[in-house]
Amino acid sequence: MPGPKNPQCCDPCRVLHHKFDFILESGSGEPDDLTERETHHSPGRNLRSHTQSIPSPERPPSRSSYTAIVPDFENPTHGLPGSSRSSIIHGPDTPEQQHERRWPLRDPQEARLLQHFVNNVAPFFDCTDRQQHFAIHIPHRARRCETLFNAIMAMSARHLNRTTDFDTFVSDHYYQACLEKLIPALDNHGVTMDDDLLTATVILRLLEEFDVPLAGSDIRGHSFGTKAFIRGPTLMTTTPSLRQAVYWSGLRQEIYNALSLQQAPDIDLSSLNLNSQFSPLGPDAGDDCAWANQAIAHCADVLIFCFGEGHRSTAVHAELKAQNEQWTETRPDSFDPFFVGEEVEIGAAFPDIRFGCPWHAIGNQYTDLARILLAVHDPTLPTVGPLRRRLIQEADDFIRKGVWTVCGAALSNAHVPPAMVVGCMAIHLCGDRFTDPQQQELLIQVLVRTDTLHGWPTHALQRQLRETWGIP
């Protein structure tokens, strides 16, 4: 658990309650990444046609699809004076030049934090990004952006504090340093920010999620209340970009926030054409990451149906349910688990469901999560009459089975942090529907393991569930 916060940490709290919009425009005026790539277009018409505008990330050359190949930042002697690279800059230094002169890093603690970000924090963001922008590109971009660098340091230190006995004040220090630069930048940029500020903001949003437990707390009151907008089709039909990686990370954060508060995501999905005609996907529809992102966008759309202000009509519910089923039926075979253990009864143990890549686990989990939500908010269930009890019991059985599957996938892919978080989200939604003590204890163990392995705060949810179940 994180230690006590620095009292000075709350001084500029206006940024914690400072709402602003992300307007992701088609291009930031600079190359997206450190290298240029060929342009690829999204394969075919996709879920509710929105992935028609979602590019398919490229497949890198033969190596692990999820493990970043990065310099050994943690080696304190790497790049010390005496290396061939000159660090002499003639003339007066700009703030950017002054920051870049710190590279290569000479502080062993900063090197440790950067390496920890690459190895342990970036997977929270890169779970549906084959190019691993946060693990590979973000550390290099931090060379020339002090705000981004401080956001990385703050998040990495907070994660270390949650998983080890690392000093919590280190994170507070970098967090404050980041805010000192970020607040004026937000004022200057208004609603339009460059890629580095967008990335820094999403990183700080994750830090705040680590500080606010998933138990119905008002995360918006302690965060930026991020909204992500995409303007125009150009952005979404170009090569996979950092902005798109930031967008999908921001969308997952909004889904998490919406589930915590049980309200519609605070995000505009209109430019993804979610209300256009749904078209099926063919077997060669393209990259798996695009399919996983379809599932995420579909889950957001379902949340809008469940918690939005509009009327929850049976027609819309049926349409969403059909889309959910079609994703499962038409997705690539690569989304099949490579191992499924022996079938187990709910309550005896969780199913063993192992996937080949993080995006395979995430795509299946978000589809299952959306299916659970549609069952919970089914407008066709009778509220009175002789069939009500039986149909509600059948719905509860279906929901419990769905939660059990999501948690099984989480534990079977525990090395993927977002997979464990989705398991916790499912428990938060429907854990109260479990009445068997053995099942309840197994659900608690999912929360405990998520906290232990990845530092994700679950103590408040554990306490809330135990109170609901009436157990100590």
CORURKA-V264547 format. One line per field, one symbol per residue. psi: psi as a letter, one per 30 degrees, with the letter a starting at -180 (. if undefined). burial: I if it has 9 or more other ideal C-beta (glycine too) atoms within 8 Angstrom, else O. A space follows every 10 residues. Layout:
psi->???
burial->???
//
This chain:
psi->kkakkkeffg ehffffgjkl kjjjlikggl keaflkllkk lkjakajggf gfgjljklkl ljlkffjkjl liffjffkgl kflfkkgkjk lkkleeeeef ffklkfjeee eeeeeeeeef eeffegfgjf fheeeeeeee ffegjeeeee eeeeeeeeee effagkkffe eeeeeeeeee eeeeeeeefb fklleeeeee eeeeeeeeef fjlihgliee fgafhkkkkk klfeeggakk leeeeeeeee eeeeeeeeee fhlkkiljge fghfglkkkl klfhfakeee eeeeeeeeee eeeeeeflfl kileeeeeee eeeeeeeeff llfffkkfkk akklkkfelk kjjklelefe eeeeeeeeee eeeeeehjff kkfllffeee eeeeeeeeee eeeeeeeeee efhffjefee eeeeeeeeeg fffkfkeeee eeeeeeeeee eeeggkjgee eeeeeeeefh l.
burial->OIOOIIOOIO OIOOIIOIOI OIOIIOOOOO OIIOOOOOOI OIIIOIIIII IIIIIIIIOO OOOOOOOIOI OOIOOOOIOO OOOOOOOOOO OOOOOIIOII IOOOIOOOOI IIIIIIIIOI IIIIIIIIII IIIIIIIIIO IIIOIIIIII IIIIIIIIII IIIOOOOIOI IIIIIIIIII IIIOIIOOIO OOIIIIIIII IIIIIIIIII IIIIIOIOII OIIIOIIIII IOOOIIIIII IIIIIIIIII IIIIIIIIII IOOIIIIOIO IIIIOOOIOO IOOOIIIIII IIIIIIIIII IIIIIIOOOO OIOOOIIOII IIIIOIIOOI IOOOIOIOOO OOOIOOOOOI IIIIIOIIII IIIIIIIIII IIIIIIIIOO IOOOOOOIOO IIOOIIOIII IIIIIIIIII IIIIOIIIII IIIIIIIIII IOIIOOOOII OIIIOIIIII IOIIIIIIII IIIIIIOOIO OO
//
